[in-house]
Amino acid sequence: MLRGLAEWLATRGAEVVVTREPGGTPLGDRLRALFVEPGLAIAPLAEAFIVNASRAEHVARVIEPALREGRFVLCDRFADATIAYQGYGRGVDIASLRALARIATSGREPDLTLLLDVSAAVSQARLAARQHATGIGADRLEREGIAFHERVRSGYLALASDNPRFVTLDGGQAPAAVLQAAAAVLAEKYGV
């Protein structure tokens, strides 16, 4: 969806950077590979440190420079993901995770967060279909049980209910409908 949204913005004259977390830089991509490695046991707090190390590099090398140049930055996940996954999903203290994220981001927060909401069951079905189509197995977090993914979803919904920068979209719709809804949100917020 991010690529489609970037193309939509570009047709309206916007310069766009599309990136992801963890990853988005050479260091971040190496940390991501470690983070998602199937079979590797990582303590929940260590997970939070890994993603925030990637995030600190990402903010310094990709996000801040792009924003200084006046570009839109579309990022697949950011600090809220750590709250949802390591906080709600793993049970790490949320206040500690917020403090860690503030350090990693130098206080940078998104102007807008689009939450594509789907049930854990729908997410797992899509993952299985992707695996069947591509032959690529599930990563370490994707292999977690449905209860974990339900806690993560609940975490995201709790974050969205408490923060006006969130707009929740029905991720169960067809991809074109989700893209259209996301574009409408950007058009309204940024006048593009």
N, C-alpha and C positions, 0 to 999 in steps of 0.2 A: 504494500500500500504506500509506503514512503516514496518509492521510485515514481509511482503514478502521481502522487501529490507534488513531488519535485518537478515533474514534467508539466503539470498544471500551472505551478507557480512560474516556471520558466517561460511559458507561453504568454504570461502577463508581465514579462520583463524583469522578473526577480532573479537575482543570483542566489543559487541554493547550494548548500553543502549537505549531503546525506551521509550519516555516520551511525555508529551503533556502540552500545556498551554491553558487556565489557568488550574492548577492542577499539578500533578506530585509529590506532597508531601502531608502529612496529612493536613497541613494548606491550601495548594493550592487547594486540593479537596473540602475542606469546603467552601473556597471562590468561587470556580467554581459553586458549588451547589447554592449558593446565586446569583451569577452572571447570571446564565441561568434560574432561577426560573420564569416560566410563570406567567404573571400577575403582577410581581413586577416592579414598575416604578423606574428606576435608572437614575439620571442625567448623561449626557454624560461624564462630567469630573470625576464624581464619578466612572463610569465604568472604566475609565483609571487608577484611583488610585487602584481599586480592582485588576485589572489584573496585575498591576505593583507590588503590594504587594505580590501577588502569585509568580510573576516572580522573585522578589528578593530572596524569600525563595527557589525557584526552582534552581536558579543559585548557591546559597550557599550550598544547601544540595544535589543536584543531578548532575548538569552540571559540575561545577568546579571539584568536586571530581572524576567524571568519566574521565574528560579530563586529570587530573593529573595522573590517572592510565593508560593512553594511550588508552582509549576506544573511539570508534566512538559514538557520541551522535546523535540520530535521534529524532528530536522534532517536533511534530505536532503543528505548529505555534510557533512564538517567537515575538520579539518586532515589527517586520514589521506588524503583525496582528493588533496591537494597532493603528499604523498609518493608516492602511486601514479601520478598523472598526470605531474607535473613531474619527480619523481625517477626512478621506474622507467620511465615512458613516454618522457620527454624526456632523461633522463640528467643532470639537475642533481644536484649533490652532496647526498646525503640529510641529512648532518649539518647543512649550511647551511640546508636547508629546515626541519628540525626547530627550529633556532634561530629562524628567521624566524617560524614558527608559534607558538612559545612567546611571542615578543614580541607578536604580533597577538592572541593569546588571553589574555594575562596569565597564562599557565600553565593555563588552564581546559582540561580534557579531559572527554570523555563518561564517564559511569558505565558505559555499555553501548554497544557498536557491533554492530548487526546487519548482517552482510555477506551480501547476496543474490547468491550466486554462480551465474553462467551462463557458458557458453563464449563466446568472442568471436564465433563463428559464430552462435550463438543470439541474441546481442545485436544483431548486424547484421541478422538476419532480422526481429527485432521492430521495429527501426528502420525497415526498408523497409516493413513492414506499416503502421506508424504514419504514415509519409509518404504511403502510398497512401490510407489512410483519411482523413487530415486535409488533405492537399495542402500541408502545411508541410514545407519542405525541411530537410535536415540542417544542423546548425550546424557551426562550424569544427572542433570536436573530433570530432564524429560523422563528419565527412568523412575523418578519418584512416584509414589502411589497417589491415587486420586485424592486422598485425604489431605496430603501436602498441597496439591494444586488447588483444592477448595479453600484451604487457609490462605494461600497466596491471593486468590481471587477476592476473598473476603477482605483481605488487607487493602488491596487496590480500591475496592468499593468504599471502605472506610476512609481512605485517604481522599477519594473523590468527594465524599460527602462533607468533608471538613475544609475543602480548599476551592475557592472560586476559579482558580486557573484551570481546573479540570473540566473537561466536557466529555461525558460518557456517551459513546456511540454503540449501537447494536452491532457487534462484530459477527453475529450470526447471519447477517444479510449476505447477499452475493457481493463479491469483491467490488464490482462497479458501483453498487449502491453505497457501500462503506466509503469508497473514494469520493463519491458525490457529496455525501454528508460531511466528510472531513473538509472538502473544498469549500462548502457553504460556510462552515465555521471560520475558516481562514479568511474568506471573502468578507464576512461580517466584521471580524475582529481587526483585520489589517487593511481593509478597503482595496484588496487586490482583485 
